[in-house]
């Protein structure tokens, strides 16, 4: 790296020298080919790139690019609709079961718990989608399925059964 003609005090704070060996671009490391691969499409052992390693590499590249299959997208959207229906169900169910507490403190705690019940479904959905963004689809849908049982709007379910 050639020395600048004039002293540059901010040169140590910039990463504009791409030929600097200490520079590494994290977006390129996920897409870089493995060291054992050559340009002819064969791995280091001389076999074609069609084995399990090639499938894993393709899946890793697809996950790195953020692409999801259309089925995963449709199932996630379906789960979003279910969780939205749960939120509406909790709003309606809370209106069906009015409660007034004997003290102001109990009334405030009850109203706060009503608020938490209403926002629990959207919070669960947002947490699952954001925490399983880079994970496997099976993990995402198992957590979403668990939430459909846990967050069921019980006032409506029990009101229908009674």
PyMOL commands that place a pseudoatom at each C-alpha (Angstrom):
pseudoatom trace, name=CA, resn=UNK, resi=1, chain=A, elem=C, hetatm=0, pos=[0.000, 0.000, 0.000]
pseudoatom trace, name=CA, resn=UNK, resi=2, chain=A, elem=C, hetatm=0, pos=[1.615, 3.263, -1.041]
pseudoatom trace, name=CA, resn=UNK, resi=3, chain=A, elem=C, hetatm=0, pos=[2.030, 6.001, 1.476]
pseudoatom trace, name=CA, resn=UNK, resi=4, chain=A, elem=C, hetatm=0, pos=[-0.218, 9.045, 0.990]
pseudoatom trace, name=CA, resn=UNK, resi=5, chain=A, elem=C, hetatm=0, pos=[1.594, 12.182, -0.104]
pseudoatom trace, name=CA, resn=UNK, resi=6, chain=A, elem=C, hetatm=0, pos=[0.446, 14.143, 2.935]
pseudoatom trace, name=CA, resn=UNK, resi=7, chain=A, elem=C, hetatm=0, pos=[-0.082, 12.799, 6.445]
pseudoatom trace, name=CA, resn=UNK, resi=8, chain=A, elem=C, hetatm=0, pos=[-3.677, 11.689, 6.784]
pseudoatom trace, name=CA, resn=UNK, resi=9, chain=A, elem=C, hetatm=0, pos=[-4.755, 11.431, 10.409]
pseudoatom trace, name=CA, resn=UNK, resi=10, chain=A, elem=C, hetatm=0, pos=[-8.076, 9.742, 9.557]
pseudoatom trace, name=CA, resn=UNK, resi=11, chain=A, elem=C, hetatm=0, pos=[-6.565, 7.019, 7.346]
pseudoatom trace, name=CA, resn=UNK, resi=12, chain=A, elem=C, hetatm=0, pos=[-6.591, 4.531, 10.230]
pseudoatom trace, name=CA, resn=UNK, resi=13, chain=A, elem=C, hetatm=0, pos=[-10.321, 5.052, 10.696]
pseudoatom trace, name=CA, resn=UNK, resi=14, chain=A, elem=C, hetatm=0, pos=[-11.321, 4.272, 7.094]
pseudoatom trace, name=CA, resn=UNK, resi=15, chain=A, elem=C, hetatm=0, pos=[-11.783, 0.901, 5.373]
pseudoatom trace, name=CA, resn=UNK, resi=16, chain=A, elem=C, hetatm=0, pos=[-11.547, 2.134, 1.804]
pseudoatom trace, name=CA, resn=UNK, resi=17, chain=A, elem=C, hetatm=0, pos=[-8.446, 0.109, 0.907]
pseudoatom trace, name=CA, resn=UNK, resi=18, chain=A, elem=C, hetatm=0, pos=[-9.917, -3.140, -0.377]
pseudoatom trace, name=CA, resn=UNK, resi=19, chain=A, elem=C, hetatm=0, pos=[-6.520, -4.658, -1.096]
pseudoatom trace, name=CA, resn=UNK, resi=20, chain=A, elem=C, hetatm=0, pos=[-5.628, -4.363, 2.594]
pseudoatom trace, name=CA, resn=UNK, resi=21, chain=A, elem=C, hetatm=0, pos=[-5.265, -7.937, 3.944]
pseudoatom trace, name=CA, resn=UNK, resi=22, chain=A, elem=C, hetatm=0, pos=[-7.014, -7.045, 7.201]
pseudoatom trace, name=CA, resn=UNK, resi=23, chain=A, elem=C, hetatm=0, pos=[-10.192, -6.021, 5.332]
pseudoatom trace, name=CA, resn=UNK, resi=24, chain=A, elem=C, hetatm=0, pos=[-12.916, -8.669, 5.206]
pseudoatom trace, name=CA, resn=UNK, resi=25, chain=A, elem=C, hetatm=0, pos=[-16.404, -8.277, 3.814]
pseudoatom trace, name=CA, resn=UNK, resi=26, chain=A, elem=C, hetatm=0, pos=[-18.888, -10.440, 5.786]
pseudoatom trace, name=CA, resn=UNK, resi=27, chain=A, elem=C, hetatm=0, pos=[-21.398, -10.507, 2.931]
pseudoatom trace, name=CA, resn=UNK, resi=28, chain=A, elem=C, hetatm=0, pos=[-18.837, -12.154, 0.647]
pseudoatom trace, name=CA, resn=UNK, resi=29, chain=A, elem=C, hetatm=0, pos=[-17.785, -14.804, 3.147]
pseudoatom trace, name=CA, resn=UNK, resi=30, chain=A, elem=C, hetatm=0, pos=[-21.233, -16.467, 3.099]
pseudoatom trace, name=CA, resn=UNK, resi=31, chain=A, elem=C, hetatm=0, pos=[-21.238, -16.607, -0.691]
pseudoatom trace, name=CA, resn=UNK, resi=32, chain=A, elem=C, hetatm=0, pos=[-17.583, -17.574, -1.186]
pseudoatom trace, name=CA, resn=UNK, resi=33, chain=A, elem=C, hetatm=0, pos=[-16.941, -21.038, -2.630]
pseudoatom trace, name=CA, resn=UNK, resi=34, chain=A, elem=C, hetatm=0, pos=[-15.317, -23.628, -0.417]
pseudoatom trace, name=CA, resn=UNK, resi=35, chain=A, elem=C, hetatm=0, pos=[-11.554, -24.002, -0.705]
pseudoatom trace, name=CA, resn=UNK, resi=36, chain=A, elem=C, hetatm=0, pos=[-11.805, -27.597, -1.961]
pseudoatom trace, name=CA, resn=UNK, resi=37, chain=A, elem=C, hetatm=0, pos=[-13.849, -26.623, -5.050]
pseudoatom trace, name=CA, resn=UNK, resi=38, chain=A, elem=C, hetatm=0, pos=[-12.270, -25.849, -8.392]
pseudoatom trace, name=CA, resn=UNK, resi=39, chain=A, elem=C, hetatm=0, pos=[-13.744, -24.112, -11.434]
pseudoatom trace, name=CA, resn=UNK, resi=40, chain=A, elem=C, hetatm=0, pos=[-14.646, -27.339, -13.260]
pseudoatom trace, name=CA, resn=UNK, resi=41, chain=A, elem=C, hetatm=0, pos=[-17.515, -28.201, -10.883]
pseudoatom trace, name=CA, resn=UNK, resi=42, chain=A, elem=C, hetatm=0, pos=[-15.647, -31.006, -9.119]
pseudoatom trace, name=CA, resn=UNK, resi=43, chain=A, elem=C, hetatm=0, pos=[-14.767, -31.208, -5.479]
pseudoatom trace, name=CA, resn=UNK, resi=44, chain=A, elem=C, hetatm=0, pos=[-11.263, -31.812, -4.121]
pseudoatom trace, name=CA, resn=UNK, resi=45, chain=A, elem=C, hetatm=0, pos=[-11.680, -35.600, -4.407]
pseudoatom trace, name=CA, resn=UNK, resi=46, chain=A, elem=C, hetatm=0, pos=[-12.464, -35.313, -8.127]
pseudoatom trace, name=CA, resn=UNK, resi=47, chain=A, elem=C, hetatm=0, pos=[-16.158, -36.252, -7.942]
pseudoatom trace, name=CA, resn=UNK, resi=48, chain=A, elem=C, hetatm=0, pos=[-18.969, -34.109, -9.342]
pseudoatom trace, name=CA, resn=UNK, resi=49, chain=A, elem=C, hetatm=0, pos=[-20.617, -31.495, -7.150]
pseudoatom trace, name=CA, resn=UNK, resi=50, chain=A, elem=C, hetatm=0, pos=[-23.980, -33.250, -7.010]
pseudoatom trace, name=CA, resn=UNK, resi=51, chain=A, elem=C, hetatm=0, pos=[-23.656, -34.932, -3.627]
pseudoatom trace, name=CA, resn=UNK, resi=52, chain=A, elem=C, hetatm=0, pos=[-24.901, -33.925, -0.210]
pseudoatom trace, name=CA, resn=UNK, resi=53, chain=A, elem=C, hetatm=0, pos=[-22.234, -31.237, 0.113]
pseudoatom trace, name=CA, resn=UNK, resi=54, chain=A, elem=C, hetatm=0, pos=[-23.534, -29.533, -3.037]
pseudoatom trace, name=CA, resn=UNK, resi=55, chain=A, elem=C, hetatm=0, pos=[-27.112, -29.641, -1.748]
pseudoatom trace, name=CA, resn=UNK, resi=56, chain=A, elem=C, hetatm=0, pos=[-26.040, -28.237, 1.628]
pseudoatom trace, name=CA, resn=UNK, resi=57, chain=A, elem=C, hetatm=0, pos=[-24.085, -25.454, -0.075]
pseudoatom trace, name=CA, resn=UNK, resi=58, chain=A, elem=C, hetatm=0, pos=[-27.098, -24.555, -2.227]
pseudoatom trace, name=CA, resn=UNK, resi=59, chain=A, elem=C, hetatm=0, pos=[-29.360, -24.510, 0.836]
pseudoatom trace, name=CA, resn=UNK, resi=60, chain=A, elem=C, hetatm=0, pos=[-26.851, -22.342, 2.693]
pseudoatom trace, name=CA, resn=UNK, resi=61, chain=A, elem=C, hetatm=0, pos=[-26.673, -19.894, -0.209]
pseudoatom trace, name=CA, resn=UNK, resi=62, chain=A, elem=C, hetatm=0, pos=[-30.472, -19.780, -0.380]
pseudoatom trace, name=CA, resn=UNK, resi=63, chain=A, elem=C, hetatm=0, pos=[-30.708, -19.102, 3.370]
pseudoatom trace, name=CA, resn=UNK, resi=64, chain=A, elem=C, hetatm=0, pos=[-27.957, -16.473, 3.135]
pseudoatom trace, name=CA, resn=UNK, resi=65, chain=A, elem=C, hetatm=0, pos=[-29.868, -14.647, 0.421]
pseudoatom trace, name=CA, resn=UNK, resi=66, chain=A, elem=C, hetatm=0, pos=[-32.992, -14.620, 2.595]
pseudoatom trace, name=CA, resn=UNK, resi=67, chain=A, elem=C, hetatm=0, pos=[-35.116, -16.542, 0.086]
pseudoatom trace, name=CA, resn=UNK, resi=68, chain=A, elem=C, hetatm=0, pos=[-37.935, -18.674, 1.462]
pseudoatom trace, name=CA, resn=UNK, resi=69, chain=A, elem=C, hetatm=0, pos=[-40.049, -21.175, -0.380]
pseudoatom trace, name=CA, resn=UNK, resi=70, chain=A, elem=C, hetatm=0, pos=[-43.552, -20.076, -1.380]
pseudoatom trace, name=CA, resn=UNK, resi=71, chain=A, elem=C, hetatm=0, pos=[-45.052, -22.762, 0.880]
pseudoatom trace, name=CA, resn=UNK, resi=72, chain=A, elem=C, hetatm=0, pos=[-43.246, -21.309, 3.905]
pseudoatom trace, name=CA, resn=UNK, resi=73, chain=A, elem=C, hetatm=0, pos=[-44.487, -17.843, 3.012]
pseudoatom trace, name=CA, resn=UNK, resi=74, chain=A, elem=C, hetatm=0, pos=[-48.091, -19.021, 2.638]
pseudoatom trace, name=CA, resn=UNK, resi=75, chain=A, elem=C, hetatm=0, pos=[-47.992, -20.958, 5.922]
pseudoatom trace, name=CA, resn=UNK, resi=76, chain=A, elem=C, hetatm=0, pos=[-46.492, -17.983, 7.747]
pseudoatom trace, name=CA, resn=UNK, resi=77, chain=A, elem=C, hetatm=0, pos=[-49.210, -15.716, 6.314]
pseudoatom trace, name=CA, resn=UNK, resi=78, chain=A, elem=C, hetatm=0, pos=[-51.856, -18.254, 7.379]
pseudoatom trace, name=CA, resn=UNK, resi=79, chain=A, elem=C, hetatm=0, pos=[-50.415, -18.235, 10.903]
pseudoatom trace, name=CA, resn=UNK, resi=80, chain=A, elem=C, hetatm=0, pos=[-50.535, -14.417, 10.867]
pseudoatom trace, name=CA, resn=UNK, resi=81, chain=A, elem=C, hetatm=0, pos=[-54.246, -14.555, 10.018]
pseudoatom trace, name=CA, resn=UNK, resi=82, chain=A, elem=C, hetatm=0, pos=[-54.865, -17.068, 12.829]
pseudoatom trace, name=CA, resn=UNK, resi=83, chain=A, elem=C, hetatm=0, pos=[-53.043, -14.859, 15.328]
pseudoatom trace, name=CA, resn=UNK, resi=84, chain=A, elem=C, hetatm=0, pos=[-54.979, -11.807, 14.122]
pseudoatom trace, name=CA, resn=UNK, resi=85, chain=A, elem=C, hetatm=0, pos=[-58.214, -13.757, 14.654]
pseudoatom trace, name=CA, resn=UNK, resi=86, chain=A, elem=C, hetatm=0, pos=[-56.995, -14.655, 18.150]
pseudoatom trace, name=CA, resn=UNK, resi=87, chain=A, elem=C, hetatm=0, pos=[-56.447, -10.976, 18.895]
pseudoatom trace, name=CA, resn=UNK, resi=88, chain=A, elem=C, hetatm=0, pos=[-59.966, -10.138, 17.742]
pseudoatom trace, name=CA, resn=UNK, resi=89, chain=A, elem=C, hetatm=0, pos=[-61.259, -13.106, 19.755]
pseudoatom trace, name=CA, resn=UNK, resi=90, chain=A, elem=C, hetatm=0, pos=[-59.592, -11.807, 22.908]
pseudoatom trace, name=CA, resn=UNK, resi=91, chain=A, elem=C, hetatm=0, pos=[-61.051, -8.331, 22.338]
pseudoatom trace, name=CA, resn=UNK, resi=92, chain=A, elem=C, hetatm=0, pos=[-64.552, -9.791, 21.958]
pseudoatom trace, name=CA, resn=UNK, resi=93, chain=A, elem=C, hetatm=0, pos=[-64.047, -12.271, 24.793]
pseudoatom trace, name=CA, resn=UNK, resi=94, chain=A, elem=C, hetatm=0, pos=[-62.917, -9.602, 27.228]
pseudoatom trace, name=CA, resn=UNK, resi=95, chain=A, elem=C, hetatm=0, pos=[-66.081, -7.661, 26.450]
pseudoatom trace, name=CA, resn=UNK, resi=96, chain=A, elem=C, hetatm=0, pos=[-68.162, -10.745, 27.290]
pseudoatom trace, name=CA, resn=UNK, resi=97, chain=A, elem=C, hetatm=0, pos=[-66.666, -11.159, 30.762]
pseudoatom trace, name=CA, resn=UNK, resi=98, chain=A, elem=C, hetatm=0, pos=[-66.935, -7.834, 32.577]
pseudoatom trace, name=CA, resn=UNK, resi=99, chain=A, elem=C, hetatm=0, pos=[-65.338, -7.719, 36.003]
pseudoatom trace, name=CA, resn=UNK, resi=100, chain=A, elem=C, hetatm=0, pos=[-65.122, -4.900, 38.454]
pseudoatom trace, name=CA, resn=UNK, resi=101, chain=A, elem=C, hetatm=0, pos=[-62.788, -5.341, 41.348]
pseudoatom trace, name=CA, resn=UNK, resi=102, chain=A, elem=C, hetatm=0, pos=[-63.483, -4.306, 44.934]
pseudoatom trace, name=CA, resn=UNK, resi=103, chain=A, elem=C, hetatm=0, pos=[-60.435, -2.015, 44.935]
pseudoatom trace, name=CA, resn=UNK, resi=104, chain=A, elem=C, hetatm=0, pos=[-58.784, 0.250, 42.417]
pseudoatom trace, name=CA, resn=UNK, resi=105, chain=A, elem=C, hetatm=0, pos=[-55.560, -1.788, 42.527]
pseudoatom trace, name=CA, resn=UNK, resi=106, chain=A, elem=C, hetatm=0, pos=[-57.380, -4.991, 41.568]
pseudoatom trace, name=CA, resn=UNK, resi=107, chain=A, elem=C, hetatm=0, pos=[-59.230, -3.176, 38.784]
pseudoatom trace, name=CA, resn=UNK, resi=108, chain=A, elem=C, hetatm=0, pos=[-55.960, -1.778, 37.386]
pseudoatom trace, name=CA, resn=UNK, resi=109, chain=A, elem=C, hetatm=0, pos=[-54.266, -5.189, 37.504]
pseudoatom trace, name=CA, resn=UNK, resi=110, chain=A, elem=C, hetatm=0, pos=[-57.256, -6.808, 35.790]
pseudoatom trace, name=CA, resn=UNK, resi=111, chain=A, elem=C, hetatm=0, pos=[-57.301, -4.220, 33.003]
pseudoatom trace, name=CA, resn=UNK, resi=112, chain=A, elem=C, hetatm=0, pos=[-53.555, -4.625, 32.531]
pseudoatom trace, name=CA, resn=UNK, resi=113, chain=A, elem=C, hetatm=0, pos=[-53.979, -8.393, 32.246]
pseudoatom trace, name=CA, resn=UNK, resi=114, chain=A, elem=C, hetatm=0, pos=[-56.707, -7.818, 29.650]
pseudoatom trace, name=CA, resn=UNK, resi=115, chain=A, elem=C, hetatm=0, pos=[-54.297, -5.643, 27.683]
pseudoatom trace, name=CA, resn=UNK, resi=116, chain=A, elem=C, hetatm=0, pos=[-51.598, -8.335, 27.883]
pseudoatom trace, name=CA, resn=UNK, resi=117, chain=A, elem=C, hetatm=0, pos=[-54.060, -10.974, 26.713]
pseudoatom trace, name=CA, resn=UNK, resi=118, chain=A, elem=C, hetatm=0, pos=[-54.943, -8.854, 23.686]
pseudoatom trace, name=CA, resn=UNK, resi=119, chain=A, elem=C, hetatm=0, pos=[-51.353, -8.187, 22.610]
pseudoatom trace, name=CA, resn=UNK, resi=120, chain=A, elem=C, hetatm=0, pos=[-50.009, -11.671, 23.445]
pseudoatom trace, name=CA, resn=UNK, resi=121, chain=A, elem=C, hetatm=0, pos=[-50.850, -13.197, 20.050]
pseudoatom trace, name=CA, resn=UNK, resi=122, chain=A, elem=C, hetatm=0, pos=[-49.217, -10.499, 17.898]
pseudoatom trace, name=CA, resn=UNK, resi=123, chain=A, elem=C, hetatm=0, pos=[-46.191, -10.438, 20.196]
pseudoatom trace, name=CA, resn=UNK, resi=124, chain=A, elem=C, hetatm=0, pos=[-45.835, -14.227, 19.994]
pseudoatom trace, name=CA, resn=UNK, resi=125, chain=A, elem=C, hetatm=0, pos=[-46.061, -14.142, 16.196]
pseudoatom trace, name=CA, resn=UNK, resi=126, chain=A, elem=C, hetatm=0, pos=[-43.530, -11.307, 15.898]
pseudoatom trace, name=CA, resn=UNK, resi=127, chain=A, elem=C, hetatm=0, pos=[-41.128, -12.994, 18.314]
pseudoatom trace, name=CA, resn=UNK, resi=128, chain=A, elem=C, hetatm=0, pos=[-41.300, -16.354, 16.531]
pseudoatom trace, name=CA, resn=UNK, resi=129, chain=A, elem=C, hetatm=0, pos=[-40.842, -14.846, 13.076]
pseudoatom trace, name=CA, resn=UNK, resi=130, chain=A, elem=C, hetatm=0, pos=[-37.937, -12.643, 14.135]
pseudoatom trace, name=CA, resn=UNK, resi=131, chain=A, elem=C, hetatm=0, pos=[-36.158, -15.284, 16.231]
pseudoatom trace, name=CA, resn=UNK, resi=132, chain=A, elem=C, hetatm=0, pos=[-36.477, -18.046, 13.618]
pseudoatom trace, name=CA, resn=UNK, resi=133, chain=A, elem=C, hetatm=0, pos=[-35.590, -15.898, 10.609]
pseudoatom trace, name=CA, resn=UNK, resi=134, chain=A, elem=C, hetatm=0, pos=[-32.360, -17.799, 9.916]
pseudoatom trace, name=CA, resn=UNK, resi=135, chain=A, elem=C, hetatm=0, pos=[-33.506, -21.120, 11.352]
pseudoatom trace, name=CA, resn=UNK, resi=136, chain=A, elem=C, hetatm=0, pos=[-35.243, -24.111, 9.893]
pseudoatom trace, name=CA, resn=UNK, resi=137, chain=A, elem=C, hetatm=0, pos=[-38.884, -23.907, 8.851]
pseudoatom trace, name=CA, resn=UNK, resi=138, chain=A, elem=C, hetatm=0, pos=[-39.785, -26.817, 11.145]
pseudoatom trace, name=CA, resn=UNK, resi=139, chain=A, elem=C, hetatm=0, pos=[-38.697, -24.802, 14.171]
pseudoatom trace, name=CA, resn=UNK, resi=140, chain=A, elem=C, hetatm=0, pos=[-40.738, -21.803, 13.093]
pseudoatom trace, name=CA, resn=UNK, resi=141, chain=A, elem=C, hetatm=0, pos=[-43.921, -23.755, 12.502]
pseudoatom trace, name=CA, resn=UNK, resi=142, chain=A, elem=C, hetatm=0, pos=[-43.587, -25.809, 15.656]
pseudoatom trace, name=CA, resn=UNK, resi=143, chain=A, elem=C, hetatm=0, pos=[-43.359, -22.610, 17.733]
pseudoatom trace, name=CA, resn=UNK, resi=144, chain=A, elem=C, hetatm=0, pos=[-46.289, -21.112, 15.820]
pseudoatom trace, name=CA, resn=UNK, resi=145, chain=A, elem=C, hetatm=0, pos=[-48.327, -24.294, 16.395]
pseudoatom trace, name=CA, resn=UNK, resi=146, chain=A, elem=C, hetatm=0, pos=[-47.539, -24.189, 20.108]
pseudoatom trace, name=CA, resn=UNK, resi=147, chain=A, elem=C, hetatm=0, pos=[-48.742, -20.584, 20.214]
pseudoatom trace, name=CA, resn=UNK, resi=148, chain=A, elem=C, hetatm=0, pos=[-52.053, -21.499, 18.586]
pseudoatom trace, name=CA, resn=UNK, resi=149, chain=A, elem=C, hetatm=0, pos=[-52.819, -23.776, 21.544]
pseudoatom trace, name=CA, resn=UNK, resi=150, chain=A, elem=C, hetatm=0, pos=[-51.437, -21.553, 24.304]
pseudoatom trace, name=CA, resn=UNK, resi=151, chain=A, elem=C, hetatm=0, pos=[-52.983, -18.285, 23.148]
pseudoatom trace, name=CA, resn=UNK, resi=152, chain=A, elem=C, hetatm=0, pos=[-56.468, -19.591, 22.422]
pseudoatom trace, name=CA, resn=UNK, resi=153, chain=A, elem=C, hetatm=0, pos=[-59.102, -16.970, 23.354]
pseudoatom trace, name=CA, resn=UNK, resi=154, chain=A, elem=C, hetatm=0, pos=[-60.490, -18.844, 26.347]
pseudoatom trace, name=CA, resn=UNK, resi=155, chain=A, elem=C, hetatm=0, pos=[-63.448, -16.537, 27.133]
pseudoatom trace, name=CA, resn=UNK, resi=156, chain=A, elem=C, hetatm=0, pos=[-64.902, -17.291, 23.688]
pseudoatom trace, name=CA, resn=UNK, resi=157, chain=A, elem=C, hetatm=0, pos=[-64.133, -21.020, 23.879]
pseudoatom trace, name=CA, resn=UNK, resi=158, chain=A, elem=C, hetatm=0, pos=[-65.618, -21.367, 27.354]
pseudoatom trace, name=CA, resn=UNK, resi=159, chain=A, elem=C, hetatm=0, pos=[-68.575, -19.159, 26.420]
pseudoatom trace, name=CA, resn=UNK, resi=160, chain=A, elem=C, hetatm=0, pos=[-69.405, -21.421, 23.479]
pseudoatom trace, name=CA, resn=UNK, resi=161, chain=A, elem=C, hetatm=0, pos=[-69.094, -24.551, 25.627]
pseudoatom trace, name=CA, resn=UNK, resi=162, chain=A, elem=C, hetatm=0, pos=[-71.281, -23.175, 28.433]
for i in range(1, 162): cmd.bond("trace and resi %d" % i, "trace and resi %d" % (i + 1))
show_as sticks, trace
zoom trace
